[in-house]
Amino acid sequence: ENELQQKKREMANIIEQANAAYEARDQAQAQMAALKQQADREHVEFEREWKELGKLIENDKKMKEYMRTKVRGGAAGDKPGDAAEAEDKHRKKITRNAWDTAKSLVT
């Protein structure tokens, strides 16, 4: 009878260990799922920001090309001084807006 009681205690101990292992496995799987969801959300956000920054860069390239074209035309005397100042202000405003947008995306 002592042997039987000893075996019952061993079985109860083994069952307890198995239950603890199952709980640990379930917690690890839940944590993995949560981390995967977080990584997916971060990836989507990264792609959105990357696309937006790509648009900003493309707009900046277009603006630089536009400005080069205007400067070449202005060098020949096509443009009065007031128009050059207005264009410079416009360019600075666009650049400032692009930087503000880029900074807001990063934060």
Secondary structure, DSSP 8 states (H G I E B T S, - for coil): -HHHHHHHHHHHHHHHHHHHHHHHHHHHHHHHHHHHHHHHHHHHHHHHHHHHHHHHHHHHHHHHHHHHHHHHHHHTT-S-HHHHHHHHHHHHHHHHHHHHHHHHHH-
